[in-house]
């Protein structure tokens, strides 16, 4: 089990980026990675962009989820990665495999991206990523697997998430990899920062196991799942773990 806590969010992002670099270097001739969105996802990408120990010419880049908005929309996870990582590092278009949001309909986007993953990734009962990056929402979601979402029980590797199931901002339809993909990944890194996440972190890591209501519990720390947090996000977890003072 790996849960690492750092004093600041910047240090957490740098530590997560170092883990990413280590796993990519160890992942063979064509490492495959699924990127995360949100503030934490961007923080890791910014920290990764300045590293010289990433095999930049070998990595194949994918996404664990995406908002169904145009690729140049500020809410797009693909745009965030492009601006934060791909342009600064000169990553070639041939190495980037974004969800085809231009199809418009979330169901069509999900089906097409499932075909992409099947064609590009190691085969298995579910497509196998070398590395999946994730964050956690204040409602306990990870990727775009929302509490109570039908996507939690979809057999396909990618599912559509209708806007009615999205409670966190931005409230737009999304596509997401499904639990089978998270469970098949060779390594998962979950990065969480900020005091606003403290309650949900404690619920995910120390609360009763109920991934239908708290989907991030699908990636509780394990041999292949590392959690990286700042102290603010870990505060309730650390407080609950402290021994009670002597009476």
Beta strands, then each sheet from edge to edge (+ up, - down):
strand 1: 2-6
strand 2: 32-35
strand 3: 60-63
strand 4: 65-67
strand 5: 131-134
strand 6: 158-161
strand 7: 174-177
strand 8: 188-192
strand 9: 225-230
sheet 1: 1+ 9+ 8+ 5+ 2+ 3+
sheet 2: 4+ 7- 6+
end
